[in-house]
Amino acid sequence: MFNQLLDLTAGFAYSHYTDFGSFFYPGIDLGLDLAKRVKLYGNLGYTYRIPT
């Protein structure tokens, strides 16, 4: 039952900048069905802002 209500997705991104090096960005997304047409959604991840 809980399997049908919960969506869990892990992912990652990799970027390489010639001036700043390489970076690995992990993340996870979570979705929970509250009703037939209502879903609670959130994510947690890591990012890098290149200097401007």
ModelCIF file with pLDDT and N, C-alpha, C, O atoms, coordinates in Angstrom:
data_MODEL
#
_entry.id   MODEL 
#
_entity.id                         1 
_entity.type                       polymer 
_entity.pdbx_number_of_molecules   1 
#
_entity_poly.entity_id                      1 
_entity_poly.type                           'polypeptide(L)' 
_entity_poly.nstd_linkage                   no 
_entity_poly.nstd_monomer                   no 
_entity_poly.pdbx_seq_one_letter_code       MFNQLLDLTAGFAYSHYTDFGSFFYPGIDLGLDLAKRVKLYGNLGYTYRIPT 
_entity_poly.pdbx_seq_one_letter_code_can   MFNQLLDLTAGFAYSHYTDFGSFFYPGIDLGLDLAKRVKLYGNLGYTYRIPT 
_entity_poly.pdbx_strand_id                 A 
#
loop_
_entity_poly_seq.entity_id 
_entity_poly_seq.num 
_entity_poly_seq.mon_id 
_entity_poly_seq.hetero 
1 1  MET n 
1 2  PHE n 
1 3  ASN n 
1 4  GLN n 
1 5  LEU n 
1 6  LEU n 
1 7  ASP n 
1 8  LEU n 
1 9  THR n 
1 10 ALA n 
1 11 GLY n 
1 12 PHE n 
1 13 ALA n 
1 14 TYR n 
1 15 SER n 
1 16 HIS n 
1 17 TYR n 
1 18 THR n 
1 19 ASP n 
1 20 PHE n 
1 21 GLY n 
1 22 SER n 
1 23 PHE n 
1 24 PHE n 
1 25 TYR n 
1 26 PRO n 
1 27 GLY n 
1 28 ILE n 
1 29 ASP n 
1 30 LEU n 
1 31 GLY n 
1 32 LEU n 
1 33 ASP n 
1 34 LEU n 
1 35 ALA n 
1 36 LYS n 
1 37 ARG n 
1 38 VAL n 
1 39 LYS n 
1 40 LEU n 
1 41 TYR n 
1 42 GLY n 
1 43 ASN n 
1 44 LEU n 
1 45 GLY n 
1 46 TYR n 
1 47 THR n 
1 48 TYR n 
1 49 ARG n 
1 50 ILE n 
1 51 PRO n 
1 52 THR n 
#
_struct_asym.id          A 
_struct_asym.entity_id   1 
#
loop_
_ma_qa_metric.id 
_ma_qa_metric.mode 
_ma_qa_metric.name 
_ma_qa_metric.software_group_id 
_ma_qa_metric.type 
1 global pLDDT . pLDDT 
2 local  pLDDT . pLDDT 
#
_ma_qa_metric_global.metric_id      1 
_ma_qa_metric_global.metric_value   87.50 
_ma_qa_metric_global.model_id       1 
_ma_qa_metric_global.ordinal_id     1 
#
loop_
_ma_qa_metric_local.label_asym_id 
_ma_qa_metric_local.label_comp_id 
_ma_qa_metric_local.label_seq_id 
_ma_qa_metric_local.metric_id 
_ma_qa_metric_local.metric_value 
_ma_qa_metric_local.model_id 
_ma_qa_metric_local.ordinal_id 
A MET 1  2 54.00 1 1  
A PHE 2  2 60.00 1 2  
A ASN 3  2 68.00 1 3  
A GLN 4  2 79.00 1 4  
A LEU 5  2 87.00 1 5  
A LEU 6  2 89.00 1 6  
A ASP 7  2 91.00 1 7  
A LEU 8  2 92.00 1 8  
A THR 9  2 93.00 1 9  
A ALA 10 2 95.00 1 10 
A GLY 11 2 95.00 1 11 
A PHE 12 2 94.00 1 12 
A ALA 13 2 92.00 1 13 
A TYR 14 2 93.00 1 14 
A SER 15 2 90.00 1 15 
A HIS 16 2 90.00 1 16 
A TYR 17 2 87.00 1 17 
A THR 18 2 89.00 1 18 
A ASP 19 2 85.00 1 19 
A PHE 20 2 82.00 1 20 
A GLY 21 2 87.00 1 21 
A SER 22 2 90.00 1 22 
A PHE 23 2 89.00 1 23 
A PHE 24 2 91.00 1 24 
A TYR 25 2 92.00 1 25 
A PRO 26 2 94.00 1 26 
A GLY 27 2 94.00 1 27 
A ILE 28 2 96.00 1 28 
A ASP 29 2 94.00 1 29 
A LEU 30 2 94.00 1 30 
A GLY 31 2 94.00 1 31 
A LEU 32 2 93.00 1 32 
A ASP 33 2 92.00 1 33 
A LEU 34 2 91.00 1 34 
A ALA 35 2 88.00 1 35 
A LYS 36 2 86.00 1 36 
A ARG 37 2 90.00 1 37 
A VAL 38 2 93.00 1 38 
A LYS 39 2 92.00 1 39 
A LEU 40 2 95.00 1 40 
A TYR 41 2 94.00 1 41 
A GLY 42 2 96.00 1 42 
A ASN 43 2 94.00 1 43 
A LEU 44 2 94.00 1 44 
A GLY 45 2 92.00 1 45 
A TYR 46 2 86.00 1 46 
A THR 47 2 82.00 1 47 
A TYR 48 2 77.00 1 48 
A ARG 49 2 77.00 1 49 
A ILE 50 2 74.00 1 50 
A PRO 51 2 72.00 1 51 
A THR 52 2 72.00 1 52 
#
loop_
_atom_site.group_PDB 
_atom_site.id 
_atom_site.type_symbol 
_atom_site.label_atom_id 
_atom_site.label_alt_id 
_atom_site.label_comp_id 
_atom_site.label_asym_id 
_atom_site.label_entity_id 
_atom_site.label_seq_id 
_atom_site.pdbx_PDB_ins_code 
_atom_site.Cartn_x 
_atom_site.Cartn_y 
_atom_site.Cartn_z 
_atom_site.occupancy 
_atom_site.B_iso_or_equiv 
_atom_site.pdbx_formal_charge 
_atom_site.auth_seq_id 
_atom_site.auth_comp_id 
_atom_site.auth_asym_id 
_atom_site.auth_atom_id 
_atom_site.pdbx_PDB_model_num 
ATOM 1   N N  . MET A 1 1  ? 0.826  -1.200 0.000   1.00 54.00 ? 1  MET A N  1 
ATOM 2   C CA . MET A 1 1  ? 0.000  0.000  0.000   1.00 54.00 ? 1  MET A CA 1 
ATOM 3   C C  . MET A 1 1  ? 0.870  1.264  0.000   1.00 54.00 ? 1  MET A C  1 
ATOM 4   O O  . MET A 1 1  ? 0.633  2.188  -0.778  1.00 54.00 ? 1  MET A O  1 
ATOM 5   N N  . PHE A 1 2  ? 1.872  1.294  0.876   1.00 60.00 ? 2  PHE A N  1 
ATOM 6   C CA . PHE A 1 2  ? 2.742  2.476  0.959   1.00 60.00 ? 2  PHE A CA 1 
ATOM 7   C C  . PHE A 1 2  ? 3.529  2.675  -0.332  1.00 60.00 ? 2  PHE A C  1 
ATOM 8   O O  . PHE A 1 2  ? 3.843  3.806  -0.704  1.00 60.00 ? 2  PHE A O  1 
ATOM 9   N N  . ASN A 1 3  ? 3.846  1.578  -1.015  1.00 68.00 ? 3  ASN A N  1 
ATOM 10  C CA . ASN A 1 3  ? 4.573  1.641  -2.285  1.00 68.00 ? 3  ASN A CA 1 
ATOM 11  C C  . ASN A 1 3  ? 3.802  2.408  -3.348  1.00 68.00 ? 3  ASN A C  1 
ATOM 12  O O  . ASN A 1 3  ? 4.410  3.068  -4.190  1.00 68.00 ? 3  ASN A O  1 
ATOM 13  N N  . GLN A 1 4  ? 2.487  2.333  -3.325  1.00 79.00 ? 4  GLN A N  1 
ATOM 14  C CA . GLN A 1 4  ? 1.655  3.016  -4.310  1.00 79.00 ? 4  GLN A CA 1 
ATOM 15  C C  . GLN A 1 4  ? 1.491  4.497  -3.990  1.00 79.00 ? 4  GLN A C  1 
ATOM 16  O O  . GLN A 1 4  ? 1.098  5.266  -4.867  1.00 79.00 ? 4  GLN A O  1 
ATOM 17  N N  . LEU A 1 5  ? 1.775  4.914  -2.784  1.00 87.00 ? 5  LEU A N  1 
ATOM 18  C CA . LEU A 1 5  ? 1.603  6.305  -2.375  1.00 87.00 ? 5  LEU A CA 1 
ATOM 19  C C  . LEU A 1 5  ? 2.880  7.127  -2.469  1.00 87.00 ? 5  LEU A C  1 
ATOM 20  O O  . LEU A 1 5  ? 2.824  8.357  -2.500  1.00 87.00 ? 5  LEU A O  1 
ATOM 21  N N  . LEU A 1 6  ? 4.018  6.471  -2.514  1.00 89.00 ? 6  LEU A N  1 
ATOM 22  C CA . LEU A 1 6  ? 5.306  7.146  -2.401  1.00 89.00 ? 6  LEU A CA 1 
ATOM 23  C C  . LEU A 1 6  ? 6.133  6.983  -3.676  1.00 89.00 ? 6  LEU A C  1 
ATOM 24  O O  . LEU A 1 6  ? 6.285  5.877  -4.194  1.00 89.00 ? 6  LEU A O  1 
ATOM 25  N N  . ASP A 1 7  ? 6.661  8.095  -4.169  1.00 91.00 ? 7  ASP A N  1 
ATOM 26  C CA . ASP A 1 7  ? 7.622  8.083  -5.279  1.00 91.00 ? 7  ASP A CA 1 
ATOM 27  C C  . ASP A 1 7  ? 8.949  8.606  -4.738  1.00 91.00 ? 7  ASP A C  1 
ATOM 28  O O  . ASP A 1 7  ? 9.012  9.711  -4.199  1.00 91.00 ? 7  ASP A O  1 
ATOM 29  N N  . LEU A 1 8  ? 9.993  7.823  -4.881  1.00 92.00 ? 8  LEU A N  1 
ATOM 30  C CA . LEU A 1 8  ? 11.319 8.200  -4.406  1.00 92.00 ? 8  LEU A CA 1 
ATOM 31  C C  . LEU A 1 8  ? 12.291 8.030  -5.561  1.00 92.00 ? 8  LEU A C  1 
ATOM 32  O O  . LEU A 1 8  ? 12.417 6.941  -6.120  1.00 92.00 ? 8  LEU A O  1 
ATOM 33  N N  . THR A 1 9  ? 12.985 9.119  -5.921  1.00 93.00 ? 9  THR A N  1 
ATOM 34  C CA . THR A 1 9  ? 13.903 9.080  -7.046  1.00 93.00 ? 9  THR A CA 1 
ATOM 35  C C  . THR A 1 9  ? 15.232 9.707  -6.656  1.00 93.00 ? 9  THR A C  1 
ATOM 36  O O  . THR A 1 9  ? 15.278 10.859 -6.224  1.00 93.00 ? 9  THR A O  1 
ATOM 37  N N  . ALA A 1 10 ? 16.293 8.962  -6.805  1.00 95.00 ? 10 ALA A N  1 
ATOM 38  C CA . ALA A 1 10 ? 17.636 9.489  -6.564  1.00 95.00 ? 10 ALA A CA 1 
ATOM 39  C C  . ALA A 1 10 ? 18.270 9.831  -7.904  1.00 95.00 ? 10 ALA A C  1 
ATOM 40  O O  . ALA A 1 10 ? 17.994 9.180  -8.912  1.00 95.00 ? 10 ALA A O  1 
ATOM 41  N N  . GLY A 1 11 ? 19.106 10.838 -7.914  1.00 95.00 ? 11 GLY A N  1 
ATOM 42  C CA . GLY A 1 11 ? 19.757 11.215 -9.158  1.00 95.00 ? 11 GLY A CA 1 
ATOM 43  C C  . GLY A 1 11 ? 21.045 11.969 -8.894  1.00 95.00 ? 11 GLY A C  1 
ATOM 44  O O  . GLY A 1 11 ? 21.410 12.235 -7.749  1.00 95.00 ? 11 GLY A O  1 
ATOM 45  N N  . PHE A 1 12 ? 21.721 12.305 -9.975  1.00 94.00 ? 12 PHE A N  1 
ATOM 46  C CA . PHE A 1 12 ? 22.951 13.065 -9.851  1.00 94.00 ? 12 PHE A CA 1 
ATOM 47  C C  . PHE A 1 12 ? 23.209 13.815 -11.148 1.00 94.00 ? 12 PHE A C  1 
ATOM 48  O O  . PHE A 1 12 ? 22.658 13.493 -12.200 1.00 94.00 ? 12 PHE A O  1 
ATOM 49  N N  . ALA A 1 13 ? 24.048 14.806 -11.042 1.00 92.00 ? 13 ALA A N  1 
ATOM 50  C CA . ALA A 1 13 ? 24.517 15.556 -12.206 1.00 92.00 ? 13 ALA A CA 1 
ATOM 51  C C  . ALA A 1 13 ? 26.017 15.757 -12.039 1.00 92.00 ? 13 ALA A C  1 
ATOM 52  O O  . ALA A 1 13 ? 26.532 15.848 -10.925 1.00 92.00 ? 13 ALA A O  1 
ATOM 53  N N  . TYR A 1 14 ? 26.688 15.821 -13.151 1.00 93.00 ? 14 TYR A N  1 
ATOM 54  C CA . TYR A 1 14 ? 28.134 16.047 -13.158 1.00 93.00 ? 14 TYR A CA 1 
ATOM 55  C C  . TYR A 1 14 ? 28.411 17.190 -14.125 1.00 93.00 ? 14 TYR A C  1 
ATOM 56  O O  . TYR A 1 14 ? 27.930 17.189 -15.258 1.00 93.00 ? 14 TYR A O  1 
ATOM 57  N N  . SER A 1 15 ? 29.184 18.156 -13.671 1.00 90.00 ? 15 SER A N  1 
ATOM 58  C CA . SER A 1 15 ? 29.552 19.284 -14.528 1.00 90.00 ? 15 SER A CA 1 
ATOM 59  C C  . SER A 1 15 ? 31.050 19.522 -14.451 1.00 90.00 ? 15 SER A C  1 
ATOM 60  O O  . SER A 1 15 ? 31.681 19.317 -13.415 1.00 90.00 ? 15 SER A O  1 
ATOM 61  N N  . HIS A 1 16 ? 31.598 19.957 -15.572 1.00 90.00 ? 16 HIS A N  1 
ATOM 62  C CA . HIS A 1 16 ? 33.018 20.290 -15.621 1.00 90.00 ? 16 HIS A CA 1 
ATOM 63  C C  . HIS A 1 16 ? 33.169 21.702 -16.173 1.00 90.00 ? 16 HIS A C  1 
ATOM 64  O O  . HIS A 1 16 ? 32.674 22.013 -17.256 1.00 90.00 ? 16 HIS A O  1 
ATOM 65  N N  . TYR A 1 17 ? 33.853 22.544 -15.424 1.00 87.00 ? 17 TYR A N  1 
ATOM 66  C CA . TYR A 1 17 ? 34.137 23.919 -15.830 1.00 87.00 ? 17 TYR A CA 1 
ATOM 67  C C  . TYR A 1 17 ? 35.650 24.049 -16.013 1.00 87.00 ? 17 TYR A C  1 
ATOM 68  O O  . TYR A 1 17 ? 36.412 23.683 -15.118 1.00 87.00 ? 17 TYR A O  1 
ATOM 69  N N  . THR A 1 18 ? 36.084 24.558 -17.145 1.00 89.00 ? 18 THR A N  1 
ATOM 70  C CA . THR A 1 18 ? 37.523 24.643 -17.404 1.00 89.00 ? 18 THR A CA 1 
ATOM 71  C C  . THR A 1 18 ? 38.232 25.534 -16.393 1.00 89.00 ? 18 THR A C  1 
ATOM 72  O O  . THR A 1 18 ? 39.389 25.281 -16.057 1.00 89.00 ? 18 THR A O  1 
ATOM 73  N N  . ASP A 1 19 ? 37.559 26.570 -15.903 1.00 85.00 ? 19 ASP A N  1 
ATOM 74  C CA . ASP A 1 19 ? 38.186 27.480 -14.942 1.00 85.00 ? 19 ASP A CA 1 
ATOM 75  C C  . ASP A 1 19 ? 38.033 27.051 -13.485 1.00 85.00 ? 19 ASP A C  1 
ATOM 76  O O  . ASP A 1 19 ? 38.813 27.489 -12.639 1.00 85.00 ? 19 ASP A O  1 
ATOM 77  N N  . PHE A 1 20 ? 37.042 26.200 -13.166 1.00 82.00 ? 20 PHE A N  1 
ATOM 78  C CA . PHE A 1 20 ? 36.732 25.901 -11.770 1.00 82.00 ? 20 PHE A CA 1 
ATOM 79  C C  . PHE A 1 20 ? 36.805 24.422 -11.415 1.00 82.00 ? 20 PHE A C  1 
ATOM 80  O O  . PHE A 1 20 ? 36.700 24.073 -10.239 1.00 82.00 ? 20 PHE A O  1 
ATOM 81  N N  . GLY A 1 21 ? 36.979 23.555 -12.389 1.00 87.00 ? 21 GLY A N  1 
ATOM 82  C CA . GLY A 1 21 ? 37.091 22.130 -12.101 1.00 87.00 ? 21 GLY A CA 1 
ATOM 83  C C  . GLY A 1 21 ? 35.794 21.362 -12.319 1.00 87.00 ? 21 GLY A C  1 
ATOM 84  O O  . GLY A 1 21 ? 34.858 21.852 -12.951 1.00 87.00 ? 21 GLY A O  1 
ATOM 85  N N  . SER A 1 22 ? 35.763 20.157 -11.788 1.00 90.00 ? 22 SER A N  1 
ATOM 86  C CA . SER A 1 22 ? 34.623 19.260 -11.949 1.00 90.00 ? 22 SER A CA 1 
ATOM 87  C C  . SER A 1 22 ? 33.836 19.176 -10.651 1.00 90.00 ? 22 SER A C  1 
ATOM 88  O O  . SER A 1 22 ? 34.391 19.265 -9.556  1.00 90.00 ? 22 SER A O  1 
ATOM 89  N N  . PHE A 1 23 ? 32.526 19.003 -10.803 1.00 89.00 ? 23 PHE A N  1 
ATOM 90  C CA . PHE A 1 23 ? 31.647 18.935 -9.636  1.00 89.00 ? 23 PHE A CA 1 
ATOM 91  C C  . PHE A 1 23 ? 30.607 17.850 -9.842  1.00 89.00 ? 23 PHE A C  1 
ATOM 92  O O  . PHE A 1 23 ? 30.105 17.651 -10.948 1.00 89.00 ? 23 PHE A O  1 
ATOM 93  N N  . PHE A 1 24 ? 30.292 17.154 -8.768  1.00 91.00 ? 24 PHE A N  1 
ATOM 94  C CA . PHE A 1 24 ? 29.292 16.096 -8.734  1.00 91.00 ? 24 PHE A CA 1 
ATOM 95  C C  . PHE A 1 24 ? 28.161 16.571 -7.833  1.00 91.00 ? 24 PHE A C  1 
ATOM 96  O O  . PHE A 1 24 ? 28.404 16.985 -6.700  1.00 91.00 ? 24 PHE A O  1 
ATOM 97  N N  . TYR A 1 25 ? 26.929 16.515 -8.326  1.00 92.00 ? 25 TYR A N  1 
ATOM 98  C CA . TYR A 1 25 ? 25.777 17.025 -7.587  1.00 92.00 ? 25 TYR A CA 1 
ATOM 99  C C  . TYR A 1 25 ? 24.777 15.907 -7.315  1.00 92.00 ? 25 TYR A C  1 
ATOM 100 O O  . TYR A 1 25 ? 24.056 15.516 -8.233  1.00 92.00 ? 25 TYR A O  1 
ATOM 101 N N  . PRO A 1 26 ? 24.701 15.377 -6.102  1.00 94.00 ? 26 PRO A N  1 
ATOM 102 C CA . PRO A 1 26 ? 23.700 14.363 -5.772  1.00 94.00 ? 26 PRO A CA 1 
ATOM 103 C C  . PRO A 1 26 ? 22.365 15.016 -5.394  1.00 94.00 ? 26 PRO A C  1 
ATOM 104 O O  . PRO A 1 26 ? 22.326 16.176 -4.983  1.00 94.00 ? 26 PRO A O  1 
ATOM 105 N N  . GLY A 1 27 ? 21.289 14.267 -5.535  1.00 94.00 ? 27 GLY A N  1 
ATOM 106 C CA . GLY A 1 27 ? 19.986 14.776 -5.141  1.00 94.00 ? 27 GLY A CA 1 
ATOM 107 C C  . GLY A 1 27 ? 18.979 13.658 -4.981  1.00 94.00 ? 27 GLY A C  1 
ATOM 108 O O  . GLY A 1 27 ? 19.202 12.535 -5.431  1.00 94.00 ? 27 GLY A O  1 
ATOM 109 N N  . ILE A 1 28 ? 17.858 13.977 -4.331  1.00 96.00 ? 28 ILE A N  1 
ATOM 110 C CA . ILE A 1 28 ? 16.781 13.013 -4.138  1.00 96.00 ? 28 ILE A CA 1 
ATOM 111 C C  . ILE A 1 28 ? 15.448 13.753 -4.227  1.00 96.00 ? 28 ILE A C  1 
ATOM 112 O O  . ILE A 1 28 ? 15.306 14.860 -3.707  1.00 96.00 ? 28 ILE A O  1 
ATOM 113 N N  . ASP A 1 29 ? 14.479 13.135 -4.886  1.00 94.00 ? 29 ASP A N  1 
ATOM 114 C CA . ASP A 1 29 ? 13.123 13.672 -5.023  1.00 94.00 ? 29 ASP A CA 1 
ATOM 115 C C  . ASP A 1 29 ? 12.162 12.735 -4.310  1.00 94.00 ? 29 ASP A C  1 
ATOM 116 O O  . ASP A 1 29 ? 12.318 11.515 -4.344  1.00 94.00 ? 29 ASP A O  1 
ATOM 117 N N  . LEU A 1 30 ? 11.162 13.329 -3.664  1.00 94.00 ? 30 LEU A N  1 
ATOM 118 C CA . LEU A 1 30 ? 10.169 12.558 -2.921  1.00 94.00 ? 30 LEU A CA 1 
ATOM 119 C C  . LEU A 1 30 ? 8.788  13.085 -3.255  1.00 94.00 ? 30 LEU A C  1 
ATOM 120 O O  . LEU A 1 30 ? 8.546  14.290 -3.186  1.00 94.00 ? 30 LEU A O  1 
ATOM 121 N N  . GLY A 1 31 ? 7.885  12.193 -3.614  1.00 94.00 ? 31 GLY A N  1 
ATOM 122 C CA . GLY A 1 31 ? 6.496  12.555 -3.880  1.00 94.00 ? 31 GLY A CA 1 
ATOM 123 C C  . GLY A 1 31 ? 5.583  11.657 -3.068  1.00 94.00 ? 31 GLY A C  1 
ATOM 124 O O  . GLY A 1 31 ? 5.802  10.447 -3.003  1.00 94.00 ? 31 GLY A O  1 
ATOM 125 N N  . LEU A 1 32 ? 4.560  12.235 -2.447  1.00 93.00 ? 32 LEU A N  1 
ATOM 126 C CA . LEU A 1 32 ? 3.625  11.481 -1.621  1.00 93.00 ? 32 LEU A CA 1 
ATOM 127 C C  . LEU A 1 32 ? 2.209  11.823 -2.062  1.00 93.00 ? 32 LEU A C  1 
ATOM 128 O O  . LEU A 1 32 ? 1.803  12.983 -1.997  1.00 93.00 ? 32 LEU A O  1 
ATOM 129 N N  . ASP A 1 33 ? 1.454  10.825 -2.511  1.00 92.00 ? 33 ASP A N  1 
ATOM 130 C CA . ASP A 1 33 ? 0.065  11.032 -2.915  1.00 92.00 ? 33 ASP A CA 1 
ATOM 131 C C  . ASP A 1 33 ? -0.793 11.225 -1.669  1.00 92.00 ? 33 ASP A C  1 
ATOM 132 O O  . ASP A 1 33 ? -0.898 10.327 -0.834  1.00 92.00 ? 33 ASP A O  1 
ATOM 133 N N  . LEU A 1 34 ? -1.408 12.403 -1.548  1.00 91.00 ? 34 LEU A N  1 
ATOM 134 C CA . LEU A 1 34 ? -2.289 12.684 -0.418  1.00 91.00 ? 34 LEU A CA 1 
ATOM 135 C C  . LEU A 1 34 ? -3.740 12.362 -0.757  1.00 91.00 ? 34 LEU A C  1 
ATOM 136 O O  . LEU A 1 34 ? -4.514 11.967 0.116   1.00 91.00 ? 34 LEU A O  1 
ATOM 137 N N  . ALA A 1 35 ? -4.101 12.528 -2.005  1.00 88.00 ? 35 ALA A N  1 
ATOM 138 C CA . ALA A 1 35 ? -5.443 12.219 -2.493  1.00 88.00 ? 35 ALA A CA 1 
ATOM 139 C C  . ALA A 1 35 ? -5.309 11.854 -3.969  1.00 88.00 ? 35 ALA A C  1 
ATOM 140 O O  . ALA A 1 35 ? -4.203 11.844 -4.510  1.00 88.00 ? 35 ALA A O  1 
ATOM 141 N N  . LYS A 1 36 ? -6.432 11.554 -4.620  1.00 86.00 ? 36 LYS A N  1 
ATOM 142 C CA . LYS A 1 36 ? -6.379 11.110 -6.014  1.00 86.00 ? 36 LYS A CA 1 
ATOM 143 C C  . LYS A 1 36 ? -5.711 12.133 -6.928  1.00 86.00 ? 36 LYS A C  1 
ATOM 144 O O  . LYS A 1 36 ? -4.988 11.747 -7.847  1.00 86.00 ? 36 LYS A O  1 
ATOM 145 N N  . ARG A 1 37 ? -5.932 13.423 -6.701  1.00 90.00 ? 37 ARG A N  1 
ATOM 146 C CA . ARG A 1 37 ? -5.365 14.459 -7.566  1.00 90.00 ? 37 ARG A CA 1 
ATOM 147 C C  . ARG A 1 37 ? -4.471 15.439 -6.809  1.00 90.00 ? 37 ARG A C  1 
ATOM 148 O O  . ARG A 1 37 ? -4.232 16.552 -7.279  1.00 90.00 ? 37 ARG A O  1 
ATOM 149 N N  . VAL A 1 38 ? -3.978 15.029 -5.640  1.00 93.00 ? 38 VAL A N  1 
ATOM 150 C CA . VAL A 1 38 ? -3.123 15.903 -4.827  1.00 93.00 ? 38 VAL A CA 1 
ATOM 151 C C  . VAL A 1 38 ? -1.856 15.152 -4.444  1.00 93.00 ? 38 VAL A C  1 
ATOM 152 O O  . VAL A 1 38 ? -1.920 14.057 -3.887  1.00 93.00 ? 38 VAL A O  1 
ATOM 153 N N  . LYS A 1 39 ? -0.708 15.744 -4.745  1.00 92.00 ? 39 LYS A N  1 
ATOM 154 C CA . LYS A 1 39 ? 0.574  15.127 -4.413  1.00 92.00 ? 39 LYS A CA 1 
ATOM 155 C C  . LYS A 1 39 ? 1.457  16.161 -3.704  1.00 92.00 ? 39 LYS A C  1 
ATOM 156 O O  . LYS A 1 39 ? 1.572  17.305 -4.144  1.00 92.00 ? 39 LYS A O  1 
ATOM 157 N N  . LEU A 1 40 ? 2.061  15.746 -2.627  1.00 95.00 ? 40 LEU A N  1 
ATOM 158 C CA . LEU A 1 40 ? 3.048  16.558 -1.913  1.00 95.00 ? 40 LEU A CA 1 
ATOM 159 C C  . LEU A 1 40 ? 4.405  16.182 -2.490  1.00 95.00 ? 40 LEU A C  1 
ATOM 160 O O  . LEU A 1 40 ? 4.745  15.003 -2.587  1.00 95.00 ? 40 LEU A O  1 
ATOM 161 N N  . TYR A 1 41 ? 5.179  17.195 -2.872  1.00 94.00 ? 41 TYR A N  1 
ATOM 162 C CA . TYR A 1 41 ? 6.431  16.940 -3.578  1.00 94.00 ? 41 TYR A CA 1 
ATOM 163 C C  . TYR A 1 41 ? 7.541  17.782 -2.968  1.00 94.00 ? 41 TYR A C  1 
ATOM 164 O O  . TYR A 1 41 ? 7.325  18.936 -2.597  1.00 94.00 ? 41 TYR A O  1 
ATOM 165 N N  . GLY A 1 42 ? 8.710  17.208 -2.869  1.00 96.00 ? 42 GLY A N  1 
ATOM 166 C CA . GLY A 1 42 ? 9.864  17.957 -2.377  1.00 96.00 ? 42 GLY A CA 1 
ATOM 167 C C  . GLY A 1 42 ? 11.147 17.325 -2.877  1.00 96.00 ? 42 GLY A C  1 
ATOM 168 O O  . GLY A 1 42 ? 11.163 16.178 -3.326  1.00 96.00 ? 42 GLY A O  1 
ATOM 169 N N  . ASN A 1 43 ? 12.215 18.087 -2.793  1.00 94.00 ? 43 ASN A N  1 
ATOM 170 C CA . ASN A 1 43 ? 13.503 17.532 -3.193  1.00 94.00 ? 43 ASN A CA 1 
ATOM 171 C C  . ASN A 1 43 ? 14.607 18.129 -2.340  1.00 94.00 ? 43 ASN A C  1 
ATOM 172 O O  . ASN A 1 43 ? 14.463 19.187 -1.728  1.00 94.00 ? 43 ASN A O  1 
ATOM 173 N N  . LEU A 1 44 ? 15.696 17.415 -2.328  1.00 94.00 ? 44 LEU A N  1 
ATOM 174 C CA . LEU A 1 44 ? 16.877 17.820 -1.578  1.00 94.00 ? 44 LEU A CA 1 
ATOM 175 C C  . LEU A 1 44 ? 18.067 17.536 -2.471  1.00 94.00 ? 44 LEU A C  1 
ATOM 176 O O  . LEU A 1 44 ? 18.187 16.449 -3.036  1.00 94.00 ? 44 LEU A O  1 
ATOM 177 N N  . GLY A 1 45 ? 18.931 18.502 -2.595  1.00 92.00 ? 45 GLY A N  1 
ATOM 178 C CA . GLY A 1 45 ? 20.082 18.310 -3.470  1.00 92.00 ? 45 GLY A CA 1 
ATOM 179 C C  . GLY A 1 45 ? 21.196 19.279 -3.147  1.00 92.00 ? 45 GLY A C  1 
ATOM 180 O O  . GLY A 1 45 ? 21.063 20.158 -2.295  1.00 92.00 ? 45 GLY A O  1 
ATOM 181 N N  . TYR A 1 46 ? 22.278 19.096 -3.839  1.00 86.00 ? 46 TYR A N  1 
ATOM 182 C CA . TYR A 1 46 ? 23.461 19.901 -3.668  1.00 86.00 ? 46 TYR A CA 1 
ATOM 183 C C  . TYR A 1 46 ? 23.768 20.566 -5.004  1.00 86.00 ? 46 TYR A C  1 
ATOM 184 O O  . TYR A 1 46 ? 23.624 19.937 -6.053  1.00 86.00 ? 46 TYR A O  1 
ATOM 185 N N  . THR A 1 47 ? 24.180 21.802 -4.981  1.00 82.00 ? 47 THR A N  1 
ATOM 186 C CA . THR A 1 47 ? 24.483 22.507 -6.206  1.00 82.00 ? 47 THR A CA 1 
ATOM 187 C C  . THR A 1 47 ? 25.725 23.378 -6.017  1.00 82.00 ? 47 THR A C  1 
ATOM 188 O O  . THR A 1 47 ? 26.218 23.537 -4.901  1.00 82.00 ? 47 THR A O  1 
ATOM 189 N N  . TYR A 1 48 ? 26.210 23.924 -7.088  1.00 77.00 ? 48 TYR A N  1 
ATOM 190 C CA . TYR A 1 48 ? 27.383 24.808 -7.057  1.00 77.00 ? 48 TYR A CA 1 
ATOM 191 C C  . TYR A 1 48 ? 27.097 25.996 -7.951  1.00 77.00 ? 48 TYR A C  1 
ATOM 192 O O  . TYR A 1 48 ? 26.682 25.829 -9.097  1.00 77.00 ? 48 TYR A O  1 
ATOM 193 N N  . ARG A 1 49 ? 27.313 27.175 -7.443  1.00 77.00 ? 49 ARG A N  1 
ATOM 194 C CA . ARG A 1 49 ? 27.134 28.388 -8.233  1.00 77.00 ? 49 ARG A CA 1 
ATOM 195 C C  . ARG A 1 49 ? 28.521 28.867 -8.648  1.00 77.00 ? 49 ARG A C  1 
ATOM 196 O O  . ARG A 1 49 ? 29.358 29.177 -7.800  1.00 77.00 ? 49 ARG A O  1 
ATOM 197 N N  . ILE A 1 50 ? 28.757 28.925 -9.950  1.00 74.00 ? 50 ILE A N  1 
ATOM 198 C CA . ILE A 1 50 ? 30.064 29.374 -10.408 1.00 74.00 ? 50 ILE A CA 1 
ATOM 199 C C  . ILE A 1 50 ? 30.170 30.877 -10.199 1.00 74.00 ? 50 ILE A C  1 
ATOM 200 O O  . ILE A 1 50 ? 29.189 31.591 -10.403 1.00 74.00 ? 50 ILE A O  1 
ATOM 201 N N  . PRO A 1 51 ? 31.316 31.367 -9.805  1.00 72.00 ? 51 PRO A N  1 
ATOM 202 C CA . PRO A 1 51 ? 31.496 32.796 -9.592  1.00 72.00 ? 51 PRO A CA 1 
ATOM 203 C C  . PRO A 1 51 ? 31.300 33.591 -10.889 1.00 72.00 ? 51 PRO A C  1 
ATOM 204 O O  . PRO A 1 51 ? 31.689 33.149 -11.970 1.00 72.00 ? 51 PRO A O  1 
ATOM 205 N N  . THR A 1 52 ? 30.696 34.760 -10.757 1.00 72.00 ? 52 THR A N  1 
ATOM 206 C CA . THR A 1 52 ? 30.481 35.623 -11.924 1.00 72.00 ? 52 THR A CA 1 
ATOM 207 C C  . THR A 1 52 ? 31.252 36.906 -11.772 1.00 72.00 ? 52 THR A C  1 
ATOM 208 O O  . THR A 1 52 ? 31.201 37.765 -12.653 1.00 72.00 ? 52 THR A O  1 
#
